[in-house]
């Protein structure tokens, strides 16, 4: 013998408030969020590369062993990495300034 059980229908959306709509893929983000995510990704990669170059320059400086040419090369690498970090953070500030000016919120 089979017992039939009926479930009570409930609207949990009304109790929990509006539930977010399910994403349907990569392109459902919208252009605004997509550009914001790309900018953040490239900034993170650029900072990681600059820090790596800075560490490389520091190691080269430490292993120069009194060689003037190697020391000068290490100083150029460190200076370039610091200038790169300044440019990266300036780009980040400009992006945030533009987003604030135009009211862009991803």
CNS distance restraints for C-alpha pairs under 8 A (distance, minus, plus):
assign (resid  11 and name CA) (resid  15 and name CA) 7.10 0.50 0.50
assign (resid  12 and name CA) (resid  16 and name CA) 6.07 0.50 0.50
assign (resid  13 and name CA) (resid  17 and name CA) 5.58 0.50 0.50
assign (resid  13 and name CA) (resid  18 and name CA) 5.85 0.50 0.50
assign (resid  13 and name CA) (resid  19 and name CA) 6.21 0.50 0.50
assign (resid  14 and name CA) (resid  18 and name CA) 6.89 0.50 0.50
assign (resid  23 and name CA) (resid  28 and name CA) 6.26 0.50 0.50
assign (resid  23 and name CA) (resid  29 and name CA) 7.84 0.50 0.50
assign (resid  24 and name CA) (resid  28 and name CA) 5.92 0.50 0.50
assign (resid  25 and name CA) (resid  29 and name CA) 7.78 0.50 0.50
assign (resid  29 and name CA) (resid  33 and name CA) 5.78 0.50 0.50
assign (resid  29 and name CA) (resid  34 and name CA) 6.18 0.50 0.50
assign (resid  30 and name CA) (resid  34 and name CA) 6.07 0.50 0.50
assign (resid  31 and name CA) (resid  35 and name CA) 6.02 0.50 0.50
assign (resid  32 and name CA) (resid  36 and name CA) 6.24 0.50 0.50
assign (resid  32 and name CA) (resid 104 and name CA) 7.56 0.50 0.50
assign (resid  32 and name CA) (resid 105 and name CA) 7.90 0.50 0.50
assign (resid  32 and name CA) (resid 106 and name CA) 5.97 0.50 0.50
assign (resid  33 and name CA) (resid  37 and name CA) 6.05 0.50 0.50
assign (resid  33 and name CA) (resid 106 and name CA) 4.77 0.50 0.50
assign (resid  34 and name CA) (resid  38 and name CA) 6.20 0.50 0.50
assign (resid  35 and name CA) (resid  39 and name CA) 6.09 0.50 0.50
assign (resid  36 and name CA) (resid  40 and name CA) 6.20 0.50 0.50
assign (resid  36 and name CA) (resid 106 and name CA) 6.83 0.50 0.50
assign (resid  37 and name CA) (resid  41 and name CA) 6.07 0.50 0.50
assign (resid  38 and name CA) (resid  42 and name CA) 6.19 0.50 0.50
assign (resid  39 and name CA) (resid  43 and name CA) 6.14 0.50 0.50
assign (resid  40 and name CA) (resid  44 and name CA) 6.17 0.50 0.50
assign (resid  41 and name CA) (resid  45 and name CA) 6.23 0.50 0.50
assign (resid  42 and name CA) (resid  46 and name CA) 5.97 0.50 0.50
assign (resid  43 and name CA) (resid  47 and name CA) 6.14 0.50 0.50
assign (resid  43 and name CA) (resid  88 and name CA) 6.80 0.50 0.50
assign (resid  43 and name CA) (resid  92 and name CA) 7.26 0.50 0.50
assign (resid  44 and name CA) (resid  48 and name CA) 6.17 0.50 0.50
assign (resid  45 and name CA) (resid  49 and name CA) 6.17 0.50 0.50
assign (resid  46 and name CA) (resid  50 and name CA) 6.10 0.50 0.50
assign (resid  46 and name CA) (resid  88 and name CA) 7.06 0.50 0.50
assign (resid  47 and name CA) (resid  51 and name CA) 6.07 0.50 0.50
assign (resid  47 and name CA) (resid  85 and name CA) 6.60 0.50 0.50
assign (resid  47 and name CA) (resid  88 and name CA) 7.02 0.50 0.50
assign (resid  48 and name CA) (resid  52 and name CA) 6.15 0.50 0.50
assign (resid  49 and name CA) (resid  53 and name CA) 6.18 0.50 0.50
assign (resid  50 and name CA) (resid  54 and name CA) 6.08 0.50 0.50
assign (resid  50 and name CA) (resid  81 and name CA) 5.35 0.50 0.50
assign (resid  50 and name CA) (resid  82 and name CA) 7.64 0.50 0.50
assign (resid  50 and name CA) (resid  84 and name CA) 6.46 0.50 0.50
assign (resid  50 and name CA) (resid  85 and name CA) 6.25 0.50 0.50
assign (resid  51 and name CA) (resid  55 and name CA) 6.16 0.50 0.50
assign (resid  51 and name CA) (resid  81 and name CA) 7.24 0.50 0.50
assign (resid  52 and name CA) (resid  56 and name CA) 6.11 0.50 0.50
assign (resid  53 and name CA) (resid  57 and name CA) 6.09 0.50 0.50
assign (resid  53 and name CA) (resid  77 and name CA) 7.15 0.50 0.50
assign (resid  53 and name CA) (resid  78 and name CA) 7.36 0.50 0.50
assign (resid  53 and name CA) (resid  81 and name CA) 6.04 0.50 0.50
assign (resid  54 and name CA) (resid  58 and name CA) 6.24 0.50 0.50
assign (resid  54 and name CA) (resid  77 and name CA) 7.08 0.50 0.50
assign (resid  54 and name CA) (resid  78 and name CA) 5.30 0.50 0.50
assign (resid  54 and name CA) (resid  81 and name CA) 5.39 0.50 0.50
assign (resid  54 and name CA) (resid  82 and name CA) 7.33 0.50 0.50
assign (resid  55 and name CA) (resid  59 and name CA) 6.19 0.50 0.50
assign (resid  56 and name CA) (resid  60 and name CA) 6.12 0.50 0.50
assign (resid  57 and name CA) (resid  61 and name CA) 6.05 0.50 0.50
assign (resid  57 and name CA) (resid  74 and name CA) 4.96 0.50 0.50
assign (resid  57 and name CA) (resid  75 and name CA) 7.08 0.50 0.50
assign (resid  57 and name CA) (resid  77 and name CA) 5.32 0.50 0.50
assign (resid  57 and name CA) (resid  78 and name CA) 5.20 0.50 0.50
assign (resid  58 and name CA) (resid  62 and name CA) 6.13 0.50 0.50
assign (resid  58 and name CA) (resid  74 and name CA) 6.96 0.50 0.50
assign (resid  58 and name CA) (resid  78 and name CA) 7.00 0.50 0.50
assign (resid  59 and name CA) (resid  63 and name CA) 6.16 0.50 0.50
assign (resid  60 and name CA) (resid  64 and name CA) 6.00 0.50 0.50
assign (resid  60 and name CA) (resid  70 and name CA) 7.43 0.50 0.50
assign (resid  60 and name CA) (resid  71 and name CA) 7.60 0.50 0.50
assign (resid  60 and name CA) (resid  74 and name CA) 5.58 0.50 0.50
assign (resid  61 and name CA) (resid  70 and name CA) 7.27 0.50 0.50
assign (resid  61 and name CA) (resid  71 and name CA) 5.57 0.50 0.50
assign (resid  61 and name CA) (resid  74 and name CA) 5.10 0.50 0.50
assign (resid  61 and name CA) (resid  75 and name CA) 7.19 0.50 0.50
assign (resid  64 and name CA) (resid  68 and name CA) 7.82 0.50 0.50
assign (resid  64 and name CA) (resid  70 and name CA) 5.40 0.50 0.50
assign (resid  64 and name CA) (resid  71 and name CA) 5.62 0.50 0.50
assign (resid  66 and name CA) (resid  71 and name CA) 7.30 0.50 0.50
assign (resid  67 and name CA) (resid  71 and name CA) 6.12 0.50 0.50
assign (resid  68 and name CA) (resid  72 and name CA) 6.07 0.50 0.50
assign (resid  69 and name CA) (resid  73 and name CA) 6.22 0.50 0.50
assign (resid  70 and name CA) (resid  74 and name CA) 6.14 0.50 0.50
assign (resid  71 and name CA) (resid  75 and name CA) 6.18 0.50 0.50
assign (resid  72 and name CA) (resid  76 and name CA) 6.26 0.50 0.50
assign (resid  73 and name CA) (resid  77 and name CA) 6.31 0.50 0.50
assign (resid  74 and name CA) (resid  78 and name CA) 6.20 0.50 0.50
assign (resid  75 and name CA) (resid  79 and name CA) 6.00 0.50 0.50
assign (resid  76 and name CA) (resid  80 and name CA) 6.01 0.50 0.50
assign (resid  77 and name CA) (resid  81 and name CA) 6.17 0.50 0.50
assign (resid  78 and name CA) (resid  82 and name CA) 6.21 0.50 0.50
assign (resid  79 and name CA) (resid  83 and name CA) 6.17 0.50 0.50
assign (resid  80 and name CA) (resid  84 and name CA) 6.02 0.50 0.50
assign (resid  81 and name CA) (resid  85 and name CA) 6.20 0.50 0.50
assign (resid  82 and name CA) (resid  86 and name CA) 6.26 0.50 0.50
assign (resid  83 and name CA) (resid  87 and name CA) 6.23 0.50 0.50
assign (resid  84 and name CA) (resid  88 and name CA) 6.12 0.50 0.50
assign (resid  85 and name CA) (resid  89 and name CA) 6.17 0.50 0.50
assign (resid  86 and name CA) (resid  90 and name CA) 6.06 0.50 0.50
assign (resid  87 and name CA) (resid  91 and name CA) 6.10 0.50 0.50
assign (resid  88 and name CA) (resid  92 and name CA) 6.24 0.50 0.50
assign (resid  89 and name CA) (resid  93 and name CA) 6.14 0.50 0.50
assign (resid  90 and name CA) (resid  94 and name CA) 6.13 0.50 0.50
assign (resid  91 and name CA) (resid  95 and name CA) 6.09 0.50 0.50
assign (resid  92 and name CA) (resid  96 and name CA) 6.25 0.50 0.50
assign (resid  93 and name CA) (resid  97 and name CA) 6.04 0.50 0.50
assign (resid  94 and name CA) (resid  98 and name CA) 6.12 0.50 0.50
assign (resid  95 and name CA) (resid  99 and name CA) 6.16 0.50 0.50
assign (resid  96 and name CA) (resid 100 and name CA) 6.06 0.50 0.50
assign (resid  97 and name CA) (resid 101 and name CA) 6.01 0.50 0.50
assign (resid  98 and name CA) (resid 102 and name CA) 6.13 0.50 0.50
assign (resid  99 and name CA) (resid 103 and name CA) 5.70 0.50 0.50
assign (resid  99 and name CA) (resid 104 and name CA) 4.77 0.50 0.50
assign (resid  99 and name CA) (resid 105 and name CA) 7.18 0.50 0.50
assign (resid 100 and name CA) (resid 104 and name CA) 6.36 0.50 0.50
